[in-house]
Amino acid sequence: MANPDQSITPNTFLALDPNEHSLASSRVVLLPAPYDATTSYKHGARHGPAAIIAASVEMEDFDPELACEPMAVGIHTAPELDTNAADPEEMASRVSEAIAFYTERGKLVGMLGGEHSLSAGAVRTMANSYVDLSVLVFDAQADLRDQYQGMAYSHACASRRMLDYAPVTLVGVRSMTGEEKSFASEQKIAMFERSAEPITDIEAIVGRLSDHVYVSFDLDAFDPSFMAGVGTPEPGGMGWWEALRILRAVAEHKTIVGFDVMELAPAEGPEASAYTAAKLTYKMIGYATQLGG
């Protein structure tokens, strides 16, 4: 008689067996962070991590571009982060502590969000580990406000709070305030804006980064024609291969020490949005673990 447990699909990324992909045996840890307390337009990013994990079950393990199965390095799906925090700053600190727990054990951590404000907590931990850390942010919005709606840790301040800990390079931006534009110019923040043409100056992007890079990917960097499931679907965004060419070049020349995939609001778009976010997560794992920087 068949073991009835074998018919149960694990609630893990790619439905990987948690016994085979335990914390001890895995190179990569995915940390679900279901939080969206400060979102100001479309809500629902707290459902993003679960949707990414559910969609990943339908993906193939083999990556034709890399000619391997990136999951072979071990991908451990961590328990969801407790999001019962008093305020977004405390939540960022909780992220920082959780990621430190895994990085101290030698893991490459990828956070699944959840609103973009949480990324500051991840960068805080990484900056403590790598004195030369730089951050590559994919985002439709500059997110360089110092405060928004009275909160310094609003999702609209995500890049500004990451900048508190490490230099930031922005890619895909097509929405900002005049004050943010002036601040970026004054602080000499590299901003590769997305206009009518794709971003092709990959060498300049890579050249702005240090040897150790944290990649923070707000999914609204993509064009909403295929990534509608986000809180702020800004038109005129990046294409799939446009973003992957940049990510691959970074992984080939630098060391990606951590990453996040943020702001999926699954109810705002078709299932393809969650599937694309899951595919992006797997590509980031593959690039970070298979390509030498």
Wavefront OBJ file of the C-alpha trace (Angstrom):
o trace
v 0.000 0.000 0.000
v 1.344 3.460 -0.923
v 2.382 5.823 1.817
v -0.449 8.401 2.029
v 2.089 11.105 2.946
v 3.534 10.829 -0.557
v 0.388 12.405 -2.013
v 0.824 15.601 -0.010
v 2.575 18.419 -1.859
v 5.051 20.178 0.461
v 4.365 23.874 1.014
v 7.870 24.746 -0.094
v 9.470 26.471 -3.060
v 9.317 24.096 -6.055
v 7.559 21.649 -3.698
v 11.040 20.493 -2.673
v 11.172 17.778 -0.045
v 11.904 19.612 3.248
v 13.876 16.604 4.483
v 16.221 16.744 1.495
v 16.312 20.554 1.493
v 16.730 21.103 5.192
v 18.335 24.184 6.647
v 21.511 22.264 7.408
v 21.874 20.816 3.907
v 20.822 23.816 1.806
v 22.969 26.586 0.357
v 19.971 28.902 -0.138
v 17.230 29.981 2.264
v 14.029 31.649 1.090
v 12.404 33.782 3.770
v 8.705 34.604 3.251
v 7.820 38.018 4.703
v 4.033 38.576 4.384
v 3.782 42.245 5.343
v 2.181 45.316 3.735
v 1.286 47.766 6.488
v 2.425 50.951 4.695
v 1.249 50.343 1.131
v -0.511 53.456 -0.153
v -2.280 52.416 -3.380
v -3.157 48.752 -4.000
v -2.843 46.485 -0.976
v -2.227 42.745 -0.865
v 1.553 42.340 -0.907
v 1.240 40.333 2.306
v -0.168 37.548 0.129
v 2.817 37.689 -2.229
v 5.121 35.149 -0.559
v 2.472 32.422 -0.425
v 1.522 33.070 -4.051
v 5.146 32.840 -5.202
v 5.644 29.551 -3.388
v 2.378 28.131 -4.737
v 3.215 29.151 -8.324
v 6.741 27.724 -8.085
v 5.285 24.224 -7.746
v 4.399 24.369 -11.469
v 7.918 25.305 -12.631
v 10.527 22.949 -14.049
v 13.683 22.432 -11.974
v 15.983 22.588 -15.021
v 17.200 26.003 -16.229
v 18.005 25.841 -19.973
v 20.008 29.084 -19.897
v 22.331 27.780 -17.164
v 22.100 24.148 -18.334
v 21.641 22.889 -14.794
v 19.155 22.471 -11.957
v 19.910 25.363 -9.578
v 17.855 23.653 -6.870
v 20.655 21.076 -6.574
v 22.503 23.478 -4.239
v 19.635 23.044 -1.779
v 16.788 25.536 -1.319
v 15.290 25.641 2.146
v 11.934 27.396 2.520
v 11.983 29.011 5.953
v 8.854 29.528 8.053
v 6.986 32.748 7.378
v 8.362 35.712 9.281
v 6.161 36.826 12.158
v 4.721 40.158 10.983
v 2.956 41.114 14.203
v 5.167 44.158 14.740
v 4.253 47.483 16.319
v 5.426 49.556 13.348
v 7.384 49.224 10.076
v 10.701 50.157 11.691
v 10.325 47.320 14.168
v 9.393 45.045 11.271
v 12.583 45.992 9.429
v 14.551 45.141 12.572
v 12.806 41.772 12.716
v 13.857 41.133 9.114
v 17.424 42.098 9.996
v 17.532 39.628 12.886
v 15.996 36.799 10.872
v 18.402 37.226 7.970
v 21.363 37.425 10.350
v 20.307 34.062 11.802
v 20.658 32.461 8.368
v 23.695 34.351 7.073
v 25.622 33.452 10.216
v 25.106 29.850 9.118
v 26.598 30.569 5.713
v 23.334 30.744 3.765
v 22.448 32.853 0.760
v 19.128 34.402 1.768
v 16.392 35.475 -0.604
v 13.451 37.320 0.957
v 10.001 36.986 -0.607
v 7.751 39.974 0.040
v 5.837 41.677 1.168
v 6.284 45.417 0.872
v 9.571 46.978 -0.154
v 10.187 48.723 3.180
v 11.447 45.400 4.559
v 14.499 45.459 2.305
v 16.205 48.013 4.564
v 16.358 45.390 7.300
v 18.046 42.937 4.982
v 20.570 45.529 3.802
v 21.357 46.442 7.423
v 22.436 42.871 8.131
v 24.404 42.544 4.900
v 26.241 45.818 5.524
v 27.391 44.460 8.873
v 28.871 41.433 7.097
v 30.375 43.172 4.039
v 32.035 46.547 4.549
v 32.071 47.129 0.781
v 28.413 46.239 0.239
v 26.493 47.962 -2.548
v 22.819 47.613 -3.357
v 21.245 47.199 -6.781
v 17.572 48.194 -6.675
v 15.101 47.462 -9.464
v 12.062 49.693 -8.983
v 9.549 51.792 -10.905
v 9.680 54.461 -8.199
v 12.797 56.150 -6.838
v 11.592 55.642 -3.238
v 14.081 58.245 -2.011
v 11.763 60.177 0.288
v 13.046 60.575 3.821
v 9.479 60.228 5.135
v 6.084 59.462 3.653
v 2.768 59.846 5.479
v 4.776 60.443 8.641
v 6.779 57.215 8.367
v 10.507 56.964 7.713
v 10.105 53.229 7.026
v 7.277 53.550 4.511
v 7.480 51.523 1.318
v 7.879 54.890 -0.426
v 11.171 55.391 1.468
v 12.626 51.964 0.651
v 15.692 53.080 -1.302
v 16.369 55.984 1.078
v 16.474 53.607 4.072
v 18.721 51.151 2.223
v 20.988 54.095 1.470
v 21.419 54.554 5.229
v 23.591 51.412 5.166
v 25.179 51.123 1.717
v 25.473 52.878 -1.662
v 22.427 52.303 -3.881
v 22.151 52.019 -7.664
v 18.619 52.338 -9.064
v 17.440 50.626 -12.247
v 14.081 50.850 -14.003
v 12.873 54.069 -12.359
v 10.185 56.030 -14.188
v 8.359 57.803 -11.364
v 9.727 60.220 -8.773
v 9.182 63.603 -7.138
v 11.232 66.666 -7.956
v 12.739 66.506 -4.483
v 13.826 62.911 -5.059
v 15.442 63.834 -8.368
v 17.345 66.684 -6.689
v 18.398 64.443 -3.796
v 19.697 61.783 -6.187
v 21.687 64.403 -8.065
v 23.115 65.961 -4.898
v 24.093 62.578 -3.446
v 25.370 61.293 -6.812
v 23.068 58.293 -6.691
v 23.246 56.347 -9.923
v 19.773 56.141 -11.470
v 19.270 54.221 -14.705
v 15.816 55.407 -15.672
v 13.503 53.424 -17.942
v 12.120 55.500 -20.803
v 10.858 54.549 -24.264
v 13.886 52.358 -24.959
v 15.211 49.367 -22.959
v 18.104 49.873 -20.563
v 21.218 48.660 -22.356
v 24.122 50.340 -20.534
v 24.855 47.203 -18.540
v 28.575 47.887 -18.258
v 27.860 51.217 -16.541
v 25.483 49.546 -14.079
v 27.996 46.860 -13.170
v 30.718 49.483 -12.900
v 28.801 51.305 -10.165
v 28.730 48.236 -7.930
v 31.241 46.942 -5.390
v 32.432 43.340 -5.228
v 29.601 42.316 -2.868
v 26.092 43.165 -4.038
v 22.646 42.862 -2.521
v 19.896 42.813 -5.166
v 16.498 44.229 -4.217
v 13.820 43.689 -6.859
v 10.512 45.511 -6.579
v 8.361 43.732 -9.153
v 6.834 46.977 -10.391
v 10.141 47.537 -12.195
v 8.606 45.225 -14.807
v 6.045 46.488 -17.269
v 2.493 45.914 -15.985
v 1.514 44.359 -19.326
v 2.943 41.109 -17.929
v 3.407 42.055 -14.235
v 0.047 43.526 -13.299
v -0.020 42.022 -9.809
v 1.745 44.845 -7.998
v 0.668 47.681 -5.731
v 1.700 50.455 -8.146
v 1.536 49.287 -11.792
v 3.582 52.039 -13.455
v 3.416 51.879 -17.281
v 6.475 51.723 -19.501
v 8.454 49.227 -17.448
v 11.276 46.790 -18.047
v 10.991 43.584 -20.029
v 11.856 40.098 -18.770
v 15.052 39.599 -20.759
v 16.088 43.215 -20.245
v 16.175 42.652 -16.489
v 17.788 39.220 -16.736
v 20.650 40.511 -18.887
v 21.490 42.991 -16.138
v 21.186 40.418 -13.347
v 23.332 37.907 -15.203
v 26.065 40.470 -15.866
v 26.105 41.441 -12.184
v 26.410 37.794 -11.137
v 29.209 37.195 -13.642
v 31.315 40.113 -12.413
v 30.303 40.507 -8.767
v 29.215 38.333 -5.856
v 25.525 38.451 -5.051
v 25.360 38.023 -1.269
v 21.593 38.227 -0.878
v 18.454 39.286 -2.703
v 14.759 39.930 -2.399
v 11.696 39.794 -4.656
v 9.113 42.242 -3.322
v 5.705 43.836 -3.775
v 3.768 41.024 -5.467
v 0.077 41.736 -4.844
v -1.395 38.603 -6.442
v -5.038 39.703 -6.369
v -4.195 42.678 -8.606
v -3.144 40.551 -11.582
v -3.460 37.179 -13.276
v -1.722 34.047 -12.038
v 1.062 34.815 -14.506
v 2.288 37.537 -12.142
v 2.952 35.065 -9.326
v 4.505 32.585 -11.746
v 6.813 35.262 -13.160
v 7.851 36.270 -9.631
v 8.623 32.634 -8.822
v 10.624 32.283 -12.040
v 12.573 35.450 -11.213
v 13.354 34.057 -7.764
v 14.695 30.852 -9.301
v 16.748 32.791 -11.866
v 18.296 34.867 -9.066
v 19.214 31.692 -7.193
v 20.726 30.239 -10.347
v 22.738 33.327 -11.227
v 23.980 33.840 -7.649
v 25.083 30.233 -7.136
v 26.189 29.175 -10.625
v 27.980 32.234 -12.019
v 31.242 33.403 -10.532
v 31.808 37.029 -9.703
l 1 2 3 4 5 6 7 8 9 10 11 12 13 14 15 16 17 18 19 20 21 22 23 24 25 26 27 28 29 30 31 32 33 34 35 36 37 38 39 40 41 42 43 44 45 46 47 48 49 50 51 52 53 54 55 56 57 58 59 60 61 62 63 64 65 66 67 68 69 70 71 72 73 74 75 76 77 78 79 80 81 82 83 84 85 86 87 88 89 90 91 92 93 94 95 96 97 98 99 100 101 102 103 104 105 106 107 108 109 110 111 112 113 114 115 116 117 118 119 120 121 122 123 124 125 126 127 128 129 130 131 132 133 134 135 136 137 138 139 140 141 142 143 144 145 146 147 148 149 150 151 152 153 154 155 156 157 158 159 160 161 162 163 164 165 166 167 168 169 170 171 172 173 174 175 176 177 178 179 180 181 182 183 184 185 186 187 188 189 190 191 192 193 194 195 196 197 198 199 200 201 202 203 204 205 206 207 208 209 210 211 212 213 214 215 216 217 218 219 220 221 222 223 224 225 226 227 228 229 230 231 232 233 234 235 236 237 238 239 240 241 242 243 244 245 246 247 248 249 250 251 252 253 254 255 256 257 258 259 260 261 262 263 264 265 266 267 268 269 270 271 272 273 274 275 276 277 278 279 280 281 282 283 284 285 286 287 288 289 290 291 292 293
